[in-house]
Amino acid sequence: MKCSYCTSEVESGRGLEFVRKNGTVRYYCSTRCYKLNVKLGRKPNKKEIRESTRASSSHK
């Protein structure tokens, strides 16, 4: 499965599964992605931007 917000891979048995009233299922790798998308209503950014920020933050 892939995270509905950040598109990272979610291992089986991990993460969150959110079912909307209309029956659509969304998977989230962490509570951070869940809160940003569901509670705060933020839209996911482009994948390329997120990957570049992750790479730069891991080299600190």
N, C-alpha and C positions, 0 to 999 in steps of 0.2 A: 504494500500500500504506500501511497505517497501522501504527504501532508497537504491539506487543502490550502494552506497559506504559504508556506515556504518551499513546497515541492520536494523536501528532503524525504528520504526513505524512512518509513515507520516500521519497526520490527513487529512481528506478530506477538500479541500479548502486551504491547507497550503503547503509550500515548493515550489519546482520548478519542472517543467516537461520539459525535454529536448528531442527533436525528432531529431534523426540523419538523414542524407541524405538517408540512406537505409530503413528508416521507423521504426527502433526500437525505443522504448520509454524508457527513463530512468527517474526515479523519485529521487529527492534529498530533504533531510529534511532541508538543510540550504545552504547558498551560500558558506560556508566553504567546504562542501562536493562536491559541484559543481566545485569549482575552483580547488580543489585537484585532482579530477578525469578528468575533461574535459580540463581545461586550462593547468594544469601542467602535465597531463598524468600519474599521480601516480596510482598505483594499490592498492586496499583495502587490509589491513592486515587481519590476522585471527581475527575472532570475539572475541575469548577468550582473546586475548591480549588487544584489545580495551576496553573490559568491565572491565578488571582489572585496566587499567590506569584511566578510568573514576571513578571507585570506590575509588582509592587512592587519586585522585585529589579533590574529593568532601569532603574528611575528613580533609582538611587543615584548 
